[in-house]
């Protein structure tokens, strides 16, 4: 299953643009102080494949580095950057999208990561609130 993800998707990406992020964070229950802090950071994310058929998302900010390790199609526990523990599952769809479905109680949150080799466009959806964040590949 992992072979379906093109090798050029792996690497480091830096946040370039962000639209409606504060409203999205508010919708998923992130408090004012953490939202303000999150809106001032421009994270670098890494998308990594390890030897055990697992995938890793690392997010680096000046405040914190976090790592999420998972296997496609398998539910896992995830600690969000706001400290909440949620259940998630990630699927590879359409040859260029990783779709993460996250459950926080009764709320379903979707993260659609669309790769084109040089960018990751991340559309985050909670209820009827959408956020778009675009990350540009950085040289390693």
PESUL-V406906 format. One line per field, one symbol per residue. phi: phi as a letter, one per 20 degrees, with the letter a starting at -180 (. if undefined). psi: psi as a letter, one per 30 degrees, with the letter a starting at -180 (. if undefined). burial: 1 if it has 9 or more other ideal C-beta (glycine too) atoms within 8 Angstrom, else 0. A space follows every 10 residues. Layout:
phi = ???
psi = ???
burial = ???
This chain:
phi = .fffefgfff qdcdgdcbcm ffffgffenf fgfffffffe dcfddddcdd fdmddcddcd cfebdcccdb dgmdfbecef fenfecdcbc cecmnbcddd dddcmeeddd cddddcndcc edddcclddd cccdddfdfd
psi = efffjkeffk akkkkelkkg eeeeeeeggk leeeeeeeff kilkkkjkkl fggllkkkkk lfekklkkkl kkfkklkkjl fgfkklklkk kkkgfgkkjk kkkjbfkkkk jjjkkgeflk jjkkkjbgkk kkkkkkkkk.
burial = 0000100010 1111100101 1011111101 0001101110 1011111101 0001111110 1000000101 0100010100 0100011111 1100001111 1111001011 1111100011 1111110011 1111111100
